[in-house]
Amino acid sequence: MLCLENIRLVHNPGTPTEVTALDGLDLHIPAGQFVTVVGSNGAGKSSLVNVVSGVHRPRSGRVIIDGRDVTRLPDHARAAWISRVFDNPLAGTAPELSLADNLALAMARGGRRRLRPALTRQRRELMRAQLATLGLGLENRLTDPVALFSAGQRQSVTMLMAGLTQPKLLLLDEHLAALDPRTRARVLELTVRMHDRLGCASLMITHSMRQAIDVGDRLLVMARGRVVFDAAGPDKTNLTPSDLVDIIAGLGDAPTDRQLLAG
Ligand SMILES: Nc1ncnc2c1ncn2[C@@H]1O[C@H](COP(=O)(O)OP(=O)(O)OP(=O)(O)O)[C@@H](O)[C@H]1O
């Protein structure tokens, strides 16, 4: 499904601040696989997501999604395949628009559906049914501006919107980081449910060692722009957070206090 071949990404090339963010990265993620990614600050995790989504174009290497070479396609041209959820719960929705309008825009994204049918009575019923699965009572607030919602409610809506385009690839960039523990657990459950329903490939960046071990099928550790540890099955589930911290520390990339506290 997702194939990265020998990706090299260099920021500010030829200047004193030149930095190699991805350094010959190879990665293959088949459809249906849920992959968690950990690593120290600056290891290249967000750079990986930015190269896959098309925000950054690599200096060399190829990005292949669903068998198609998309290396030269800009991010908007990849929207039909990819949904991305950011760490900022306020980033994924338009605050001044109503909940219904946000959902209609998400349905229109990727070009599968037009806005007008999305606002018919039937479409609103579909929206209500989808919102009811969140268990937050938002199905009764379709006309409210999203600005009135809490961070957790907005991130839950963003997750719902991410699934509406039937993406082949779900990119989750620390999407649980800003949520309180109860909301985090609920959005995580929603994430896993959505991944299973879509049958897509998912890539979740996290600073929580516990989450990285407990969630998904495969765990990657990144350091200095490469994948340096790759575990699945019992090799993954038998890991402990302290094993992971040791792996990261052994790479010379000292784990941050945040990683240690995240458990
Ligand atoms: N837009 C940019 N301009 C210059 N350097 C950048 C840019 N984005 C990232 N970098 C550098 O690239 C390297 C990898 O950064 P990246 O954000 O991918 O790391 P990360 O693993 O996501 O870190 P964190 O856990 O702190 O979010 C770092 O050295 C970072 O300073």
The ligand as an ORCA input file, in Angstrom:
! r2SCAN-3c Opt
* xyz 0 1
  N      10.833     22.910      8.228
  C      12.032     22.582      8.728
  N      13.108     23.351      8.499
  C      14.329     23.002      8.972
  N      14.581     21.897      9.685
  C      13.538     21.100      9.955
  C      12.213     21.393      9.496
  N      11.388     20.397      9.909
  C      12.153     19.543     10.610
  N      13.435     19.950     10.640
  C      14.575     19.244     11.261
  O      14.566     17.912     10.764
  C      14.881     16.993     11.800
  C      13.759     16.011     11.957
  O      12.624     16.728     12.481
  P      11.197     16.055     12.701
  O      10.258     17.167     13.022
  O      10.878     15.180     11.572
  O      11.482     15.170     13.994
  P      10.433     14.429     14.953
  O      10.955     13.049     15.142
  O       9.063     14.580     14.425
  O      10.629     15.262     16.296
  P       9.561     15.618     17.474
  O       9.362     14.371     18.261
  O      10.304     16.660     18.253
  O       8.303     16.142     16.850
  C      15.153     17.820     13.062
  O      16.543     18.037     13.162
  C      14.429     19.126     12.778
  O      15.048     20.202     13.438
*
